[in-house]
Amino acid sequence: MTGHKPLRVLITGASSGLGAEMARQLAREGCRVAITGRRKEKLAKTAEVVRFNGGECLELVGDVTKLPLVKAHYATIENRWGGLDWAILNAGVGDSENARHFTAENYHWTFATNVGGVVNWIEAVLPDMLHAKSGVIAGVASLAGYRGLPHSGAYSASKAALISLLESTRVDLRGTGVDVVTVCPGFVKSEMTERNEKDQMIFLLETADGAKRIIDGIKARRRVVHFPLRLSLPTIYLLHNLPGFIYDWLASKVVKRSKKPYIDESHRHKHEG
């Protein structure tokens, strides 16, 4: 991809979905790919795909919410490859929970991965990128971060926090040679979207299409990668600025009541990236 040395890329949440597909596509371009995930067997399958497609792969099994483990994983990458060119921080979780069944635990769990997992990896990779005056940190947020979606308080809030975090970090790192890319997908086929009501996921994209759009956006060093445009443009520039009383009425009308208003711990790990 670079014309000389292969890119060294980290992808968190690579057990399935966008993470696994980005790993496959980057392997076909000759990249070295380090992948993380909590599900050992699924991560091993992703690693097999990476190697089959011509990429060197490092499997790093574990939880992005554990800072000491994240630093240990980065040390492994540094020892093997000398550092990273891209860090694609994709690991994410989310479950539907109607606020009538509000649980603080659901928010803690969601924020720990969707925000905490990102900040842990930024702390690990940023010093070497700053020293090299080169690198890309790409955080996978969501269009859901632009407005609080019904039955998605924890998920929407975590992605809103991530959008602000990445924006602030991007401003601070101007002129350092380290670029920060915010990725805000719409609906993309994955384990997480499989449980949604199909008629609510407008403009649903195939996983391969979503992964390619993210990779292309990172290559172009775009500040914000958002797609599909027919959903993202209205969300970012219209829905985001819609008066609150209109949004409240509209959202309550178009979103059906969740079939799973309360999610217990047994459901959660099935939907992690």
HELIX and SHEET records of a PDB file:
HELIX    1   1 GLY A   17  ARG A   28  1                                  12    
HELIX    2   2 LYS A   40  PHE A   52  1                                  13    
HELIX    3   3 LEU A   67  TRP A   81  1                                  15    
HELIX    4   4 ALA A   99  HIS A  101  5                                   3    
HELIX    5   5 ALA A  104  PHE A  111  1                                   8    
HELIX    6   6 ALA A  112  GLY A  116  3                                   5    
HELIX    7   7 GLY A  117  ALA A  132  1                                  16    
HELIX    8   8 LEU A  143  TYR A  146  5                                   4    
HELIX    9   9 GLY A  153  ASP A  172  1                                  20    
HELIX   10  10 GLU A  191  GLU A  194  1                                   4    
HELIX   11  11 LYS A  198  GLN A  200  5                                   3    
HELIX   12  12 THR A  207  LYS A  219  1                                  13    
HELIX   13  13 LEU A  229  TYR A  237  1                                   9    
HELIX   14  14 LEU A  239  ASN A  241  5                                   3    
HELIX   15  15 GLY A  244  VAL A  254  1                                  11    
HELIX   16  16 GLU A  265  ARG A  268  1                                   4    
HELIX   17  17 HIS A  269  HIS A  271  5                                   3    
SHEET    1   A 7 GLU A  56  VAL A  61  0                                        
SHEET    2   A 7 ARG A  32  GLY A  37  1                                        
SHEET    3   A 7 ARG A   8  ILE A  11  1                                        
SHEET    4   A 7 TRP A  86  LEU A  89  1                                        
SHEET    5   A 7 GLY A 135  VAL A 140  1                                        
SHEET    6   A 7 VAL A 178  PRO A 185  1                                        
SHEET    7   A 7 VAL A 224  PHE A 227  1                                        
END                                                                             
